[in-house]
Amino acid sequence: MRHLLDTKTLGREEALRILDVAEDMADAQQREVKKLPALRGKTVVNLFFEDSTRTRISFEAAAKRLSADVINFSAKGSSVSKGESLQDTAQTLQAMGADAVVMRHGASGAPRTLATSGWITAGVVNAGDGTHEHPTQALLDAYTMRKRRYGADSRGRDLTGYRVTIVGDILHSRVARSNLWLLNTLGAEVTLVSPPTLIPQDVTSWPARIGYDLDEAIAGGPDALMMLRIQQERMNAAYFPTEREYSRTWGLDAARLAALPTDSIVMHPGPMNRGLEISADAADSARSTVLEQVANGVSVRMAVLYLLLAGERNEKEDAR
């Protein structure tokens, strides 16, 4: 694996390989000594042009547990805020000897530009670009679903027939897009539920059912119900009347939680707007996987960094 830029072009076998290696990483995290020497001597740069807490910390924890050196680069307070271009930033990282760059950027396509520009030889991981994709979030979500479905015996297995309903701000959500493509690749059936104003204009090519009624979707008995955050920072217009109206019509409250099948799980990529798209009852229930997703994110990102920086080298050594 040279880069991880999206899930739309990620093949089934490659996706399963990442999930299976993540299982190995999760097993290693159960040991008393959690640190592995796999990436000793490698340098991972977290290059974040947008604010982030959990994703940046998750990648930092993943890299450090693989014994890599980590450099955290925030655009705020850096030369970027003084007008430095992406090219100049990339060439600075190249001169520093970066082996992998984990990039979050407000512009869709920025990580691909970095990966294909020739400015840098490091592997690039997309940690969220605009409203485009967030591939490691989708991978950790799929990992969480697979563990809940199969338990310890999940290696090598996909999500064929698994029914996933994604609810909320589809229009602005890179998480929804990455999940849509990855879940389809793994055989799951995806339904998107949202106010009509928060569905992109042309979704005819998307492998998903589109709905506007959350109660109807819940009555259909999804295996996983994923609630998305309302991204008010990306909204420049009134997409729904009021927050109270949104919560009443498309929020997961205690009554809707009770209407879900007993084995359905409730997911949220975080951060949560409690009381808006999800109630405290739902967020803190036994069905909620929110904290599992955070923990699984470290294992999945360890797998991605390992395959990016050590997997290719090990394959070459095995071929000799």
C-alpha positions in Angstrom: 0.0 0.0 0.0 1.5 3.3 -1.2 -1.1 5.8 0.1 -4.6 5.7 1.6 -6.6 8.5 0.1 -10.1 7.2 -0.1 -12.3 4.1 0.2 -14.0 4.4 -3.2 -11.0 2.9 -4.9 -10.1 0.5 -2.1 -10.5 -3.1 -3.2 -12.2 -5.8 -1.1 -9.0 -7.8 -0.5 -7.0 -4.7 0.5 -9.8 -3.5 2.9 -10.0 -7.0 4.5 -6.2 -7.1 4.8 -6.3 -3.8 6.7 -9.1 -5.0 9.0 -7.3 -8.3 9.6 -4.0 -6.6 10.5 -6.0 -4.3 12.8 -7.1 -7.5 14.6 -3.5 -8.4 15.2 -2.8 -4.9 16.4 -5.7 -5.0 18.8 -4.4 -8.3 20.2 -1.0 -6.7 20.8 -2.7 -3.9 22.7 -3.9 -6.5 25.3 -0.4 -7.2 26.4 1.3 -5.5 29.3 3.8 -3.8 27.0 1.7 -2.3 24.2 4.6 -0.9 22.2 5.8 -2.7 19.1 9.1 -2.1 17.3 7.7 -2.3 13.8 8.3 1.3 12.8 11.3 2.2 14.8 13.4 4.8 12.9 10.4 6.0 10.8 9.0 9.5 11.1 5.2 10.1 10.9 4.0 13.7 10.5 0.5 14.7 11.5 -0.3 17.6 9.1 -3.6 19.1 10.2 -5.0 22.2 8.5 -8.3 21.8 10.3 -8.9 21.4 14.0 -9.1 17.9 15.3 -8.8 16.2 18.6 -9.7 12.5 18.4 -8.4 11.8 14.9 -5.0 13.5 15.5 -4.6 11.9 19.0 -5.6 8.5 17.5 -3.0 8.7 14.8 -0.4 9.9 17.2 -1.1 7.0 19.6 -1.0 4.6 16.7 2.4 5.8 15.4 3.9 5.8 18.9 2.7 2.3 19.7 4.6 1.2 16.6 7.7 3.0 17.9 7.7 5.7 15.1 8.8 9.2 15.8 5.9 11.7 15.6 5.8 15.3 14.5 2.5 17.2 15.0 2.1 20.1 12.6 -0.8 22.5 13.0 -1.5 25.1 10.4 -2.5 27.6 13.1 0.5 29.4 14.3 2.7 27.9 11.5 4.0 29.4 8.3 0.8 28.3 6.6 -1.0 31.1 8.5 1.6 33.5 7.0 0.7 32.4 3.5 3.1 29.4 2.9 1.9 27.2 0.1 1.2 23.5 0.3 4.1 22.8 -2.0 6.5 24.7 0.3 5.1 22.9 3.4 5.5 19.5 1.6 9.1 20.2 0.6 9.9 21.3 4.2 8.6 17.9 5.4 10.6 16.1 2.7 13.7 17.8 3.9 12.9 16.7 7.4 12.8 13.1 6.3 9.1 12.4 6.7 8.2 8.7 5.9 4.5 9.2 6.2 2.2 12.2 6.3 -1.2 12.0 7.9 -3.1 14.9 6.4 -6.4 16.7 7.3 -7.4 19.6 5.1 -10.5 21.7 4.4 -10.2 21.4 0.6 -11.5 18.2 -1.0 -8.6 16.5 -2.9 -5.7 18.1 -1.0 -4.2 14.8 0.2 -4.4 13.4 -3.4 -2.6 16.5 -4.6 0.1 16.0 -2.0 0.4 12.3 -2.9 0.7 12.8 -6.6 2.5 16.1 -6.8 6.1 14.7 -6.7 6.8 17.2 -3.9 7.3 14.5 -1.4 8.2 10.8 -1.4 6.4 9.9 1.9 3.2 7.8 2.0 0.1 9.9 2.5 -2.9 9.0 4.6 -6.1 11.1 4.2 -7.4 12.0 7.7 -10.3 13.9 6.2 -10.5 16.3 3.3 -13.3 18.8 3.0 -16.6 17.0 2.4 -14.9 14.3 0.3 -13.7 11.3 2.4 -12.3 10.1 5.7 -11.1 6.6 5.0 -9.7 5.5 8.3 -13.0 6.5 10.0 -14.9 4.2 7.6 -12.4 1.4 8.3 -12.7 1.6 12.0 -16.5 1.7 11.7 -16.4 -1.4 9.5 -14.0 -3.0 12.0 -16.4 -2.3 14.8 -19.4 -3.7 12.9 -17.5 -6.8 12.0 -16.4 -7.4 15.7 -20.0 -7.0 16.9 -21.3 -9.3 14.2 -18.7 -12.1 14.4 -16.9 -11.6 17.7 -13.4 -13.1 17.9 -13.9 -15.1 14.7 -14.0 -12.2 12.3 -10.7 -12.4 10.4 -11.2 -12.7 6.7 -14.9 -12.1 6.9 -16.8 -9.3 5.2 -20.2 -7.7 5.9 -22.4 -9.4 3.3 -26.0 -8.9 4.1 -25.4 -6.5 7.0 -27.8 -3.6 7.0 -26.5 -0.2 7.9 -28.6 3.0 8.1 -26.7 6.3 8.1 -28.7 9.2 9.4 -28.2 13.0 9.3 -26.1 15.5 7.5 -25.1 13.5 4.4 -24.5 16.6 2.3 -21.4 17.7 4.3 -20.3 14.3 5.7 -17.0 12.8 4.5 -17.7 10.0 7.0 -20.9 9.1 5.2 -19.2 9.0 1.8 -16.3 6.9 3.0 -18.6 4.5 4.8 -20.9 4.2 1.8 -18.2 3.1 -0.6 -16.4 0.8 1.9 -19.6 -0.9 3.2 -20.7 -1.5 -0.4 -17.3 -3.1 -1.2 -17.7 -5.3 1.9 -21.2 -6.4 0.9 -23.3 -4.4 3.3 -26.6 -2.9 2.4 -26.6 0.9 3.0 -29.6 3.2 3.6 -29.1 7.0 3.9 -31.7 8.9 5.9 -31.8 12.7 6.0 -33.8 15.9 5.5 -34.1 16.4 1.7 -32.0 19.5 2.0 -29.1 17.6 3.5 -28.9 15.0 0.7 -26.5 15.9 -2.2 -28.2 16.8 -5.5 -27.2 13.8 -7.6 -26.9 10.5 -5.7 -28.1 8.3 -8.6 -24.7 6.6 -8.8 -24.4 6.0 -5.1 -25.0 2.3 -4.0 -27.5 3.1 -1.3 -31.2 3.5 -0.7 -32.3 7.1 0.1 -35.0 7.8 2.7 -36.3 10.8 4.6 -38.2 9.1 7.5 -36.2 7.9 10.4 -39.0 6.0 12.1 -39.6 4.1 8.8 -35.9 3.2 8.6 -35.9 2.0 12.2 -38.9 -0.2 11.6 -36.9 -1.8 8.8 -34.6 -3.3 11.5 -31.1 -2.1 10.6 -28.2 -4.1 12.1 -26.3 -0.8 12.7 -27.7 2.7 13.0 -25.1 5.4 12.5 -25.9 8.9 13.6 -24.0 11.8 12.0 -23.1 15.1 13.5 -24.8 18.2 12.2 -21.8 20.1 10.7 -23.0 23.7 11.4 -19.5 25.0 10.7 -19.9 23.9 7.0 -23.4 25.3 6.6 -23.9 28.6 5.0 -27.7 28.4 4.8 -30.7 27.2 6.8 -31.0 23.5 5.9 -33.8 22.9 8.5 -36.2 25.1 10.5 -34.7 24.8 14.0 -32.5 22.4 16.0 -35.6 21.4 18.0 -37.4 20.4 14.8 -34.4 18.5 13.5 -34.0 16.6 16.8 -37.8 15.8 16.9 -37.8 14.4 13.3 -34.3 13.0 12.7 -32.8 12.6 16.2 -32.3 9.3 18.0 -34.2 9.7 21.3 -35.1 7.1 23.9 -38.3 6.1 22.1 -36.6 5.4 18.8 -33.8 3.6 20.6 -36.4 1.3 22.2 -37.9 0.7 18.8 -34.7 -0.7 17.4 -34.2 -4.5 17.3 -32.5 -5.8 20.4 -29.3 -6.7 18.6 -29.0 -3.5 16.6 -26.0 -1.3 17.4 -25.8 2.5 17.6 -22.8 4.3 16.1 -21.5 7.9 16.0 -18.2 9.1 14.5 -18.0 11.9 17.1 -17.9 14.5 18.3 -21.5 14.2 19.3 -24.1 16.9 19.7 -26.0 15.4 22.6 -29.6 16.3 22.5 -29.5 17.2 18.8 -28.8 14.1 16.6 -28.5 11.7 19.5 -29.9 11.7 23.1 -27.8 10.9 26.2 -29.9 7.7 26.6 -28.8 6.5 23.1 -25.2 7.6 23.4 -24.6 5.9 26.7 -26.7 2.8 26.2 -25.2 -0.7 26.0 -26.0 -0.8 22.3 -23.7 2.3 21.7 -20.3 1.5 20.2 -19.0 5.1 20.4 -16.2 4.3 22.8 -15.4 1.1 21.0 -15.0 3.1 17.8 -12.5 5.3 19.5 -10.5 2.3 20.8 -10.7 0.4 17.5 -9.5 3.6 15.7 -6.1 3.2 17.2 -5.8 -0.4 16.1 -7.0 0.4 12.6 -4.6 3.3 12.2 -1.8 1.2 13.5 -2.6 -1.3 10.7 -2.7 1.5 8.1 0.6 2.9 9.1 2.2 -0.5 9.4 1.1 -1.5 5.9 2.1 1.8 4.5 5.6 1.8 6.0 6.5 -1.8 7.0 4.3 -4.0 4.9 5.8 -3.2 1.6 9.4 -3.7 3.0 8.4 -7.0 4.5 6.9 -8.3 1.3 10.1 -7.5 -0.6 12.1 -9.3 2.0 9.8 -12.3 1.8 10.2 -12.4 -2.0 14.0 -12.7 -1.8 
